[in-house]
Amino acid sequence: MLIDLHVHTRLSSDSNVAPESYLEAASRGPVRLGAICFTEHRLFPVNPDLDGVYEELAARFGVHIFKGIEADTDLGHLLIFGVNRELQRRFDLQDRMHRAQLMIEVVYGEGGIAIPAHPFRDSGYGTRLDELLGRLGPALSAVEAINGQNTHEQNVAALAACEKLGLTALGGSDAHFASANWFMTCATELERKIATVEELCAELRAGRARPFQFPKAHRPRA
């Protein structure tokens, strides 16, 4: 099952894309997504009306839609899945300088997963992964190794770090637009089918995932 773990809609200040546009683009390609995660910058939307929109789109296009967040920390960006009331109580998710180690530990303790995003691009995670792993143990288990907006060299460095440290390598488009240069560039391939965020967290925490890159010929046209 293919899932894009890193997508931004118009709820992020640097995107103007309606969620429906991503689902329409995904439906045009011969390689299909099974799920998409909307990971807005510093925002985990709690809105019944929005949840209703996502449910309608998921049913219409046959693609699961999950909410996560791209949080800001003192080391860089974290993709977080499994946000619950306790995490929202402990952290003001709109803040820009969360303590990375604390956030990763708390997310793990609540059954979720925190994933360093693009660790070798505009991030302090890449050079500290070894140190963080020594401090955090299983709370740090996966890294966004393939990011659709990274350079080839940045992705190679992240893949090498995952192999060296025994971390699960994941992929996400980091799409801010629904065009072929942004969306359906890469994703994560799960070994098992999932239907909920809880199941997603369980699969990622167990390491039953790997990065996937779409052939350019299979990308949807804008």
Buried (B, 14 or more C-beta within 10 A) or exposed (E): BBBBBBBBBBBBEEBEBBBBBBBBBBBEBEBBBBBBBBBBBBBBBEEEEBEEBBEEBBEEBEBBBBBBBBBBBEBBBBBBBBBBEBBEEBBEBEEEEBEBBEBBBBBBEBEBBBBBBBBBBEBBBBEBBEEBBEEBEEBBBBBBBBBBBBEEEBBBBBBEBBEEBEBBBBBBBBBBBBBBBBBBBBBBBBEEEBEEBBBBBBBBBEBBBBBBEBEEEEBBEE
